[in-house]
Amino acid sequence: MGSPRTRALRNSAALSVPRRATPHVVSRNEPTLLVRDTVLLGDSIDLLNSLPEASVDLIFADPPYNLQLEGVLNRPDQSLVDAVDDDWDKFASFADYDRFTRDWMSAAQRVMKPNATLWVIGSYHNIFRVGSIMQDLGFWLLNDIVWRKANPMPNFRGRRFTNAHETMIWASKSANAKNYTFHYDALKAGNEDTQVRSDWYLPLCTGGERLKDANGDKVHPTQKPEALLARILLSSTNPGDVVLDPFFGSGTTGAVAKRLGRHYIGIERDPVYAKAARARIAAVDPLDDEALAIAPSKRSEPRIPFNALIEAGLILPGAELVDSKRRFRAKVKADGSLVLGPATGSIHKIGALAQGLPACNGWTFWHVEKRDELIVIDTLRQDIRASMPAD
Ligand SMILES: C[S@@+](CC[C@H](N)C(=O)[O-])C[C@H]1O[C@@H](n2cnc3c(N)ncnc32)[C@H](O)[C@@H]1O
């Protein structure tokens, strides 16, 4: 079944991708070693159950959405809307979909390393069911990310709002998994020193990135944009990590993982999609190590107390620190504390007090004045770090 085009594809050799000699087909319960950088052909639940326990660093899942489409959908000019009506997206009931979700998700949980995380993307059709099952299974929700589509499909019937986003739930394996990977500082540095928000504005996958067959038709109806996967992998994996995608489709996760120096394992039960994914990934060139190096996290940098700036002669006792607008002035004491009016305390405490806030990062709030110029004291701290011998 599936859309006429998808059916035609399966029945023809129209797809312009090279054939692989023997596809890796794994049958139910056949134990599988963790073969990295491979596309496994078969059912995701069976295959996940056959993989070694605690062996992958991240799972990205783009499961069937259970779109429940009824009838055909036409545009105002009567052309047919290319909706997802494939068999793999059909379930007899919500209960059936929930059972399927519970099964693949608990199988996924087993293969995750203790500090691995799971990303699941979905739409309003399924994401609420997915989220509640995730919590029932003990996953700990870290964020829900809204992917705002720059170029969404209009609502042709004009009976609802334009459906312009999808939701991704990001979760750790359990509530006590604290050391999951998240490159907070690197992401912030790439975002003009502003925290990256949970709403991502990205276009749908179109143009040259969209896989087409020899007839110019889409190879896969729901190919995700590479930029979306790149953000996910850059934020929550390290180079060399193993990324598993149990609903691999056209292999977007594998293509991005390879480009970013991560290993991938894809599971896909449709041989046409699996073949297209393999060919797509084979054409990807990985970036070099320099391009992939992750900006060091502030948390991993050596701790420098404010006192060290005085000891290094960068700030003298008795000097005044000011905020960027020169509204507040605090005096530096010889022991490294600050004085503001009757109050004495750390750079953070006095910064917070000056602004009437519960907390403040004194390193970025206070400045020294040098020949009318303001220098944020965090710069002086960085100078000390830079002068320290490497480990
Ligand atoms: C939403 S699509 C994923 C698209 C993919 N993210 C991409 O960018 O191309 C879901 C895919 O899961 C596959 N699939 C559905 N049920 C499956 C199952 N039980 N085992 C393995 N693959 C399955 C479908 O064939 C389909 O290609």
PDBQT file of the ligand as one rigid body, heavy atoms in Angstrom, charges set to zero:
ROOT
HETATM    1  C1  LIG A 401       8.895   9.518   9.960  1.00  0.00    +0.000 C 
HETATM    2  S1  LIG A 401       9.841   8.438   9.004  1.00  0.00    +0.000 S 
HETATM    3  C2  LIG A 401      11.523   8.899   9.376  1.00  0.00    +0.000 C 
HETATM    4  C3  LIG A 401      12.119   9.866   8.389  1.00  0.00    +0.000 C 
HETATM    5  C4  LIG A 401      13.581  10.195   8.657  1.00  0.00    +0.000 C 
HETATM    6  N1  LIG A 401      13.755  10.926   9.891  1.00  0.00    +0.000 N 
HETATM    7  C5  LIG A 401      14.200  10.971   7.515  1.00  0.00    +0.000 C 
HETATM    8  O1  LIG A 401      14.709  12.095   7.720  1.00  0.00    +0.000 OA
HETATM    9  O2  LIG A 401      14.177  10.484   6.402  1.00  0.00    +0.000 OA
HETATM   10  C6  LIG A 401       9.634   6.920   9.821  1.00  0.00    +0.000 C 
HETATM   11  C7  LIG A 401      10.359   5.758   9.174  1.00  0.00    +0.000 C 
HETATM   12  O3  LIG A 401      10.246   4.645  10.059  1.00  0.00    +0.000 OA
HETATM   13  C8  LIG A 401      10.094   3.452   9.309  1.00  0.00    +0.000 C 
HETATM   14  N2  LIG A 401       9.409   2.508  10.195  1.00  0.00    +0.000 N 
HETATM   15  C9  LIG A 401       8.135   2.556  10.635  1.00  0.00    +0.000 A 
HETATM   16  N3  LIG A 401       7.893   1.534  11.489  1.00  0.00    +0.000 NA
HETATM   17  C10 LIG A 401       9.051   0.847  11.607  1.00  0.00    +0.000 A 
HETATM   18  C11 LIG A 401       9.437  -0.281  12.354  1.00  0.00    +0.000 A 
HETATM   19  N4  LIG A 401       8.586  -0.916  13.164  1.00  0.00    +0.000 N 
HETATM   20  N5  LIG A 401      10.706  -0.723  12.235  1.00  0.00    +0.000 NA
HETATM   21  C12 LIG A 401      11.597  -0.101  11.419  1.00  0.00    +0.000 A 
HETATM   22  N6  LIG A 401      11.272   0.983  10.683  1.00  0.00    +0.000 NA
HETATM   23  C13 LIG A 401      10.025   1.456  10.779  1.00  0.00    +0.000 A 
HETATM   24  C14 LIG A 401       9.272   3.872   8.093  1.00  0.00    +0.000 C 
HETATM   25  O4  LIG A 401       9.503   3.004   7.007  1.00  0.00    +0.000 OA
HETATM   26  C15 LIG A 401       9.788   5.299   7.859  1.00  0.00    +0.000 C 
HETATM   27  O5  LIG A 401      10.803   5.314   6.890  1.00  0.00    +0.000 OA
ENDROOT
TORSDOF 0
